[in-house]
Amino acid sequence: QVQLVESGGGLVQAGGSLRLSCIVSTRIFSINRMDMGWYRQAPGKQRELVAGFTIGGSTNYADSVKGRFTISRDNAKNTMYLQMYGLKPEDTGVYYCRAMTVYWGQGTQVTVSS
């Protein structure tokens, strides 16, 4: 089993920054080669991929966040991060981490005021 717990969300002004964390609890898997990523869901919109790791370890980003967000992970801490700079009001939403396609965290709210 895999459990994911996000933290780090909050209210920030446009142009500000936040770092989200996702702690992965598992006794079976290492996150080193796990496909995992960050998604967000804005009010009234579908959940969308923000940034992710493929099984091979490469990263991908939504066009809207390229150059502003960075995904990373610390294998020793079983933790994935999303560093967000230059936040915009349209980045507002609930941010979820996902692992191995089927495991999701409970989400953390990010609100960017203009």
N, CA, C and O of each residue as an XYZ file, in Angstrom:
456
protein
N       0.830     -1.197      0.000
C       0.000      0.000      0.000
C       0.862      1.243      0.000
O       1.996      1.230      0.480
N       0.320      2.305     -0.537
C       1.020      3.585     -0.624
C       0.098      4.667     -0.084
O      -1.066      4.757     -0.474
N       0.618      5.468      0.797
C      -0.137      6.614      1.308
C       0.636      7.889      1.016
O       1.858      7.937      1.159
N      -0.088      8.918      0.607
C       0.509     10.190      0.230
C      -0.086     11.305      1.079
O      -1.305     11.385      1.236
N       0.754     12.153      1.620
C       0.277     13.265      2.433
C       0.957     14.546      1.950
O       2.178     14.682      2.018
N       0.139     15.482      1.462
C       0.656     16.748      0.979
C       0.648     17.795      2.097
O      -0.125     17.712      3.050
N       1.524     18.768      1.946
C       1.546     19.919      2.842
C       2.211     21.076      2.115
O       2.817     20.905      1.058
N       2.082     22.265      2.710
C       2.785     23.418      2.166
C       1.921     24.422      1.442
O       2.406     25.478      1.035
N       0.645     24.113      1.275
C      -0.221     25.064      0.610
C      -0.491     26.277      1.484
O      -0.105     26.317      2.652
N      -1.157     27.264      0.902
C      -1.487     28.453      1.667
C      -1.942     29.574      0.779
O      -2.196     29.391     -0.412
N      -2.043     30.754      1.387
C      -2.453     31.952      0.672
C      -1.214     32.795      0.416
O      -0.434     33.063      1.330
N      -1.042     33.208     -0.821
C       0.126     33.989     -1.188
C      -0.278     35.037     -2.222
O      -1.212     34.829     -2.996
N       0.424     36.149     -2.228
C       0.157     37.177     -3.222
C       0.789     36.808     -4.553
O       1.763     36.057     -4.610
N       0.220     37.345     -5.615
C       0.785     37.123     -6.943
C       2.261     37.510     -6.959
O       2.657     38.542     -6.416
N       3.061     36.660     -7.593
C       4.498     36.875     -7.624
C       5.242     36.166     -6.521
O       6.470     36.088     -6.543
N       4.506     35.648     -5.553
C       5.115     34.965     -4.423
C       5.494     33.533     -4.752
O       5.383     33.082     -5.892
N       5.944     32.834     -3.725
C       6.386     31.458     -3.917
C       5.885     30.563     -2.796
O       5.582     31.021     -1.694
N       5.807     29.307     -3.098
C       5.451     28.270     -2.127
C       6.207     27.000     -2.493
O       6.584     26.798     -3.647
N       6.425     26.150     -1.499
C       6.958     24.833     -1.759
C       6.020     23.795     -1.164
O       5.761     23.781      0.039
N       5.523     22.936     -2.024
C       4.662     21.848     -1.591
C       5.499     20.598     -1.352
O       6.500     20.356     -2.028
N       5.064     19.814     -0.377
C       5.731     18.552     -0.076
C       4.714     17.427     -0.116
O       3.545     17.612      0.223
N       5.170     16.273     -0.531
C       4.329     15.078     -0.540
C       5.148     13.945      0.054
O       6.106     13.467     -0.554
N       4.759     13.522      1.247
C       5.449     12.412      1.895
C       4.783     11.115      1.453
O       3.565     10.960      1.532
N       5.609     10.196      0.990
C       5.119      8.928      0.477
C       5.415      7.834      1.496
O       6.574      7.569      1.812
N       4.383      7.214      1.997
C       4.549      6.129      2.960
C       4.326      4.806      2.249
O       3.236      4.526      1.751
N       5.369      4.006      2.213
C       5.265      2.694      1.605
C       6.363      1.805      2.155
O       7.489      2.253      2.373
N       6.031      0.556      2.377
C       7.032     -0.407      2.856
C       7.540     -1.267      1.716
O       8.411     -2.118      1.900
N       6.992     -1.036      0.546
C       7.291     -1.929     -0.559
C       8.114     -1.254     -1.647
O       9.045     -1.838     -2.202
N       7.747     -0.013     -1.938
C       8.317      0.625     -3.106
C       9.291      1.736     -2.725
O       9.172      2.359     -1.670
N      10.232      1.962     -3.591
C      11.095      3.121     -3.498
C      10.584      4.165     -4.473
O      10.156      3.833     -5.578
N      10.628      5.423     -4.069
C      10.114      6.455     -4.964
C      11.116      6.802     -6.044
O      10.825      7.593     -6.940
N      12.292      6.211     -5.958
C      13.365      6.564     -6.876
C      12.950      6.431     -8.333
O      13.264      7.298     -9.149
N      12.249      5.357     -8.667
C      11.832      5.163    -10.057
C      10.317      5.096    -10.187
O       9.785      4.521    -11.136
N       9.645      5.682     -9.235
C       8.187      5.647     -9.234
C       7.641      6.740    -10.147
O       8.116      7.875    -10.107
N       6.655      6.410    -10.963
C       6.006      7.473    -11.712
C       5.089      8.206    -10.745
O       4.228      7.596    -10.110
N       5.272      9.484    -10.639
C       4.526     10.271     -9.670
C       4.495     11.715    -10.124
O       5.302     12.136    -10.953
N       3.564     12.466     -9.578
C       3.476     13.837    -10.028
C       2.543     14.677     -9.194
O       1.907     14.206     -8.251
N       2.484     15.928     -9.569
C       1.599     16.909     -8.950
C       0.496     17.281     -9.923
O       0.745     17.530    -11.102
N      -0.709     17.314     -9.418
C      -1.871     17.725    -10.178
C      -2.555     18.856     -9.424
O      -2.336     19.043     -8.227
N      -3.368     19.592    -10.127
C      -4.161     20.618     -9.468
C      -5.557     20.649    -10.068
O      -5.790     20.277    -11.218
N      -6.474     21.114     -9.226
C      -7.860     21.248     -9.668
C      -8.379     22.597     -9.216
O      -8.498     22.870     -8.021
N      -8.685     23.429    -10.189
C      -9.267     24.735     -9.899
C     -10.782     24.581     -9.809
O     -11.339     23.634    -10.364
N     -11.448     25.490     -9.124
C     -12.911     25.402     -9.008
C     -13.579     25.342    -10.370
O     -13.319     26.174    -11.239
N     -14.435     24.359    -10.548
C     -15.178     24.231    -11.794
C     -14.388     23.670    -12.957
O     -14.885     23.619    -14.082
N     -13.156     23.247    -12.693
C     -12.325     22.723    -13.771
C     -11.880     21.295    -13.472
O     -11.958     20.826    -12.337
N     -11.421     20.630    -14.502
C     -10.934     19.266    -14.322
C      -9.528     19.282    -13.715
O      -8.771     20.243    -13.853
N      -9.220     18.189    -13.046
C      -7.880     18.047    -12.502
C      -6.876     17.935    -13.658
O      -7.114     17.237    -14.643
N      -5.757     18.638    -13.510
C      -4.767     18.642    -14.581
C      -3.374     18.374    -14.027
O      -3.071     18.677    -12.872
N      -2.538     17.800    -14.883
C      -1.154     17.559    -14.499
C      -0.397     18.883    -14.460
O      -0.493     19.689    -15.385
N       0.343     19.095    -13.401
C       1.197     20.271    -13.287
C       2.634     19.895    -13.608
O       3.288     20.544    -14.424
N       3.118     18.852    -12.967
C       4.492     18.395    -13.181
C       4.581     16.948    -12.730
O       3.867     16.529    -11.819
N       5.467     16.179    -13.374
C       5.557     14.793    -13.000
C       6.879     14.148    -13.337
O       7.662     14.677    -14.126
N       7.122     12.996    -12.730
C       8.252     12.129    -13.032
C       7.726     10.920    -13.780
O       6.710     10.340    -13.399
N       8.415     10.539    -14.843
C       8.099      9.288    -15.502
C       8.817      8.148    -14.769
O       9.647      8.383    -13.891
N       8.483      6.918    -15.144
C       9.162      5.766    -14.540
C      10.667      5.837    -14.777
O      11.459      5.419    -13.932
N      11.047      6.365    -15.920
C      12.467      6.488    -16.234
C      13.169      7.612    -15.509
O      14.392      7.738    -15.581
N      12.399      8.435    -14.805
C      13.006      9.495    -14.014
C      13.044     10.857    -14.680
O      13.498     11.827    -14.074
N      12.575     10.945    -15.913
C      12.538     12.251    -16.561
C      11.347     13.045    -16.034
O      10.411     12.485    -15.464
N      11.401     14.355    -16.235
C      10.341     15.224    -15.732
C       9.561     15.842    -16.874
O      10.072     15.996    -17.984
N       8.326     16.191    -16.592
C       7.530     16.927    -17.567
C       6.675     17.938    -16.835
O       6.310     17.747    -15.675
N       6.364     19.008    -17.526
C       5.641     20.129    -16.935
C       4.519     20.591    -17.853
O       4.618     20.494    -19.076
N       3.470     21.085    -17.255
C       2.446     21.764    -18.035
C       3.051     23.042    -18.603
O       3.870     23.692    -17.952
N       2.651     23.395    -19.803
C       3.199     24.589    -20.434
C       3.018     25.831    -19.570
O       3.868     26.721    -19.561
N       1.920     25.882    -18.854
C       1.595     27.071    -18.073
C       2.531     27.293    -16.880
O       2.568     28.387    -16.316
N       3.285     26.261    -16.498
C       4.152     26.406    -15.322
C       5.631     26.279    -15.649
O       6.473     26.437    -14.764
N       5.958     26.000    -16.886
C       7.362     25.852    -17.271
C       8.136     27.129    -16.963
O       7.688     28.237    -17.258
N       9.295     26.947    -16.370
C      10.120     28.090    -15.999
C       9.766     28.688    -14.653
O      10.518     29.516    -14.139
N       8.649     28.299    -14.068
C       8.234     28.845    -12.767
C       8.205     27.773    -11.679
O       8.508     28.059    -10.521
N       7.844     26.548    -12.042
C       7.720     25.457    -11.074
C       8.827     24.439    -11.309
O       9.264     24.226    -12.440
N       9.270     23.818    -10.231
C      10.263     22.758    -10.320
C       9.838     21.590     -9.443
O       9.548     21.757     -8.258
N       9.807     20.419    -10.038
C       9.492     19.208     -9.289
C      10.797     18.527     -8.903
O      11.754     18.509     -9.676
N      10.821     17.973     -7.711
C      12.015     17.269     -7.262
C      11.601     16.219     -6.249
O      10.450     16.194     -5.814
N      12.520     15.362     -5.875
C      12.232     14.381     -4.851
C      13.501     14.010     -4.101
O      14.608     14.025     -4.638
N      13.290     13.682     -2.853
C      14.367     13.251     -1.980
C      14.093     11.793     -1.647
O      13.213     11.486     -0.843
N      14.849     10.898     -2.267
C      14.589      9.475     -2.088
C      14.811      9.033     -0.646
O      14.102      8.159     -0.147
N      15.782      9.628      0.016
C      16.060      9.247      1.397
C      14.908      9.604      2.329
O      14.679      8.928      3.332
N      14.194     10.659      1.995
C      13.072     11.104      2.824
C      11.734     10.642      2.264
O      10.686     10.935      2.839
N      11.762      9.925      1.152
C      10.517      9.492      0.505
C       9.562     10.666      0.319
O       8.366     10.564      0.589
N      10.108     11.765     -0.142
C       9.313     12.981     -0.268
C       9.497     13.601     -1.648
O      10.609     13.682     -2.169
N       8.403     14.029     -2.216
C       8.405     14.745     -3.480
C       8.032     16.197     -3.200
O       7.223     16.487     -2.319
N       8.630     17.093     -3.960
C       8.402     18.517     -3.756
C       7.919     19.177     -5.032
O       8.129     18.674     -6.136
N       7.268     20.314     -4.852
C       6.952     21.191     -5.972
C       7.284     22.603     -5.521
O       6.569     23.196     -4.713
N       8.371     23.130     -6.050
C       8.763     24.504     -5.765
C       8.085     25.403     -6.781
O       8.219     25.202     -7.988
N       7.365     26.384     -6.293
C       6.593     27.259     -7.165
C       7.037     28.700     -6.967
O       6.990     29.232     -5.858
N       7.461     29.311     -8.037
C       7.846     30.724     -8.033
C       6.929     31.495     -8.986
O       6.268     30.915     -9.846
N       6.910     32.806     -8.808
C       6.139     33.635     -9.716
C       4.680     33.234     -9.802
O       4.097     33.190    -10.885
N       4.099     32.944     -8.654
C       2.721     32.455     -8.651
C       1.751     33.480     -9.218
O       1.906     34.687     -9.034
N       0.754     32.963     -9.907
C      -0.274     33.779    -10.545
C      -1.638     33.381     -9.991
O      -1.798     32.264     -9.497
N      -2.616     34.268    -10.063
C      -3.959     33.898     -9.582
C      -4.499     32.633    -10.254
O      -5.245     31.874     -9.636
N      -4.131     32.409    -11.494
C      -4.625     31.218    -12.188
C      -3.963     29.932    -11.703
O      -4.347     28.844    -12.133
N      -2.993     30.038    -10.831
C      -2.407     28.854    -10.206
C      -3.229     28.372     -9.005
O      -2.942     27.327     -8.420
N      -4.232     29.134     -8.660
C      -5.078     28.776     -7.526
C      -5.779     27.447     -7.759
O      -6.275     27.175     -8.853
N      -5.814     26.625     -6.721
C      -6.504     25.355     -6.809
C      -6.062     24.426     -5.688
O      -5.232     24.781     -4.851
N      -6.625     23.249     -5.693
C      -6.184     22.208     -4.771
C      -5.120     21.389     -5.494
O      -5.333     20.904     -6.605
N      -3.987     21.247     -4.848
C      -2.866     20.519     -5.432
C      -2.784     19.130     -4.801
O      -2.794     18.971     -3.580
N      -2.704     18.153     -5.667
C      -2.666     16.759     -5.243
C      -1.371     16.108     -5.715
O      -0.866     16.426     -6.792
N      -0.846     15.213     -4.919
C       0.225     14.376     -5.438
C      -0.350     13.003     -5.761
O      -1.299     12.536     -5.131
N       0.241     12.387     -6.742
C      -0.211     11.100     -7.236
C       1.004     10.213     -7.435
O       2.072     10.674     -7.837
N       0.821      8.934     -7.148
C       1.897      7.975     -7.359
C       1.350      6.713     -8.001
O       0.278      6.227     -7.642
N       2.094      6.203     -8.938
C       1.786      4.925     -9.573
C       0.358      4.881    -10.092
O      -0.317      3.856    -10.009
N      -0.083      5.990    -10.619
C      -1.369      6.129    -11.299
C      -2.571      6.099    -10.368
O      -3.504      6.881    -10.551
N      -2.572      5.227     -9.388
C      -3.802      5.010     -8.630
C      -3.804      5.596     -7.223
O      -4.860      5.676     -6.595
N      -2.672      5.997     -6.726
C      -2.609      6.498     -5.354
C      -2.589      8.027     -5.353
O      -1.799      8.657     -6.057
N      -3.478      8.602     -4.546
C      -3.622     10.061     -4.473
C      -3.559     10.524     -3.021
O      -3.969      9.814     -2.103
N      -3.035     11.727     -2.842
C      -3.108     12.366     -1.547
C      -4.431     13.079     -1.376
O      -5.282     13.063     -2.265
N      -4.596     13.706     -0.217
C      -5.865     14.369      0.079
C      -5.924     15.786     -0.483
O      -6.999     16.383     -0.540
N      -4.796     16.321     -0.893
C      -4.755     17.648     -1.493
C      -4.396     18.743     -0.510
O      -4.646     18.628      0.690
N      -3.809     19.801     -1.032
C      -3.489     20.981     -0.246
C      -3.885     22.211     -1.062
O      -3.600     22.297     -2.256
N      -4.542     23.154     -0.403
C      -5.081     24.321     -1.101
C      -3.997     25.367     -1.324
O      -3.250     25.714     -0.409
N      -3.926     25.855     -2.543
C      -3.064     26.988     -2.892
C      -3.956     28.101     -3.416
O      -4.709     27.910     -4.371
N      -3.867     29.252     -2.789
C      -4.653     30.405     -3.216
C      -3.709     31.563     -3.484
O      -2.931     31.955     -2.614
N      -3.778     32.107     -4.684
C      -2.928     33.219     -5.088
C      -3.808     34.435     -5.306
O      -4.684     34.437     -6.171
N      -3.570     35.453     -4.524
C      -4.383     36.668     -4.635
C      -3.716     37.653     -5.593
O      -2.492     37.701     -5.716
N      -4.549     38.425     -6.258
C      -4.021     39.397     -7.239
C      -3.723     40.736     -6.588
O      -3.275     41.664     -7.262
